[in-house]
Structure formats: C-alpha cells, structure tokens
Amino acid sequence: MMAEGEGERGKERKSRKKGFVVVEVPLSIEDYVRLETVVIRKFGRKRGVFTAFVRDCIMQKVAEEEKKM
C-alpha cells in the first residue's frame, strides 16, 4: 500500500478486471530484465508466469507490512 508522502515512487490503481490490483513499481531496465530472466529460467516461458510471480511477491510484501502494523 502507498503511504502518504511517497508521491510518484509507487502507485496503485484498480484494474478493469474485478479482483485485480495493478501496482506500478519503478524498476530500472537492468533490474526488470534480471528479474524476468530469473523467472523464465525457473519456470520457463509459460504465459502469465512472470506476471503471476510478480503478483505473488507483491502480495507477500503487503502481508508482511500488515503484520508489522
């Protein structure tokens, strides 16, 4: 979740599909390519695996932050 004062660093918006939240996190091109390469190496080029992996990571971070509160 975005805390007040974070500005444009992290954005959260609702997707058009019900039940989905799109989180925009600024990554450098190198970080994005490195992350994508690791996911493809682990899971292959199955459709949607990279998106699902990123979504799971975000959900884990949100759960960790909620536990801290």
TILUMMI-207389 format. One record per residue: residue in three letters; chain; x, y, z of N, C-alpha, C in turn. Coordinates in steps of 0.1 Angstrom, whole numbers. Layout:
R    r  c    nc1    nc2    nc3   cac1   cac2   cac3    cc1    cc2    cc3
R  ALA  A      X      Y      Z      X      Y      Z      X      Y      Z
...
END
This chain:
R    r  c    nc1    nc2    nc3   cac1   cac2   cac3    cc1    cc2    cc3
R  MET  A      8    -12      0      0      0      0      9     12      0
R  MET  A      4     23     -5     11     35     -7      9     44      6
R  ALA  A     20     48     12     19     57     24     18     71     19
R  GLU  A     13     80     27     12     94     23     27     99     22
R  GLY  A     29    108     12     42    114     11     51    106      1
R  GLU  A     47     95     -4     56     87    -13     55     93    -27
R  GLY  A     45    100    -30     44    107    -43     43     97    -54
R  GLU  A     52     99    -64     51     92    -77     60     79    -76
R  ARG  A     67     76    -65     76     65    -64     68     52    -66
R  GLY  A     57     50    -59     49     38    -60     34     42    -62
R  LYS  A     28     36    -72     14     39    -75      6     26    -74
R  GLU  A     -7     28    -71    -15     16    -70    -28     21    -77
R  ARG  A    -33     13    -86    -46     16    -92    -54      3    -95
R  LYS  A    -67      5    -96    -75     -7    -98    -75    -10   -113
R  SER  A    -75    -23   -116    -75    -28   -130    -90    -28   -134
R  ARG  A    -92    -30   -147   -105    -31   -152   -111    -45   -148
R  LYS  A   -103    -55   -146   -108    -68   -142   -111    -68   -127
R  LYS  A   -122    -73   -124   -126    -74   -110   -117    -83   -102
R  GLY  A   -112    -79    -90   -103    -87    -82    -89    -85    -85
R  PHE  A    -85    -76    -94    -71    -74    -97    -67    -60    -93
R  VAL  A    -55    -59    -88    -49    -46    -84    -36    -45    -92
R  VAL  A    -34    -34    -99    -22    -32   -106    -13    -22    -98
R  VAL  A     -1    -27    -95      9    -19    -87     20    -15    -96
R  GLU  A     23     -3    -98     34      2   -106     46      5    -97
R  VAL  A     56     -2    -99     69      0    -91     80      3   -101
R  PRO  A     86     15    -99     97     19   -109    109     10   -107
R  LEU  A    113      3   -118    125     -5   -118    133      0   -130
R  SER  A    146     -1   -128    155      2   -139    153     -9   -149
R  ILE  A    157     -7   -162    156    -17   -172    165    -29   -168
R  GLU  A    176    -27   -163    185    -38   -159    179    -47   -148
R  ASP  A    172    -40   -138    166    -48   -128    154    -56   -133
R  TYR  A    146    -50   -142    135    -57   -148    139    -69   -156
R  VAL  A    150    -67   -164    155    -78   -173    160    -89   -164
R  ARG  A    168    -85   -154    173    -95   -145    162   -103   -138
R  LEU  A    152    -97   -133    141   -104   -127    133   -113   -137
R  GLU  A    131   -108   -149    124   -116   -159    133   -128   -162
R  THR  A    146   -126   -164    155   -137   -167    154   -148   -157
R  VAL  A    154   -144   -144    154   -154   -133    141   -162   -133
R  VAL  A    130   -155   -135    117   -162   -135    116   -171   -147
R  ILE  A    120   -167   -159    120   -175   -171    129   -188   -169
R  ARG  A    140   -186   -163    149   -197   -160    143   -207   -151
R  LYS  A    136   -202   -141    130   -211   -131    117   -218   -137
R  PHE  A    108   -210   -144     95   -215   -147     93   -218   -162
R  GLY  A    103   -213   -171    101   -214   -185     93   -203   -190
R  ARG  A     89   -203   -203     82   -192   -209     67   -194   -210
R  LYS  A     62   -200   -199     47   -202   -199     40   -188   -198
R  ARG  A     29   -187   -205     22   -175   -205     17   -171   -191
R  GLY  A     20   -159   -187     15   -153   -174     23   -157   -162
R  VAL  A     33   -165   -163     41   -169   -152     48   -157   -146
R  PHE  A     54   -149   -154     62   -137   -149     52   -128   -141
R  THR  A     40   -126   -147     30   -117   -140     26   -123   -127
R  ALA  A     23   -136   -127     19   -143   -115     30   -142   -104
R  PHE  A     42   -144   -108     53   -144    -99     54   -130    -92
R  VAL  A     53   -119   -100     54   -106    -95     42   -103    -86
R  ARG  A     30   -108    -90     19   -106    -82     20   -113    -68
R  ASP  A     25   -125    -68     28   -132    -56     38   -125    -47
R  CYS  A     48   -120    -52     58   -112    -45     52   -100    -38
R  ILE  A     44    -93    -46     37    -81    -40     28    -85    -29
R  MET  A     20    -96    -31     11   -100    -20     18   -104     -8
R  GLN  A     30   -110     -9     38   -114      3     43   -101     10
R  LYS  A     47    -91      3     52    -79      9     40    -71     16
R  VAL  A     29    -71     10     17    -65     16     14    -72     29
R  ALA  A     14    -85     29     11    -93     41     21    -90     52
R  GLU  A     34    -89     48     44    -86     58     42    -72     64
R  GLU  A     38    -62     56     36    -49     61     24    -48     70
R  GLU  A     14    -56     67      2    -57     75      5    -63     89
R  LYS  A     14    -73     89     18    -79    102     25    -69    111
R  LYS  A     33    -60    104     41    -50    112     32    -40    119
R  MET  A     20    -38    113     11    -28    118      4    -34    130
END
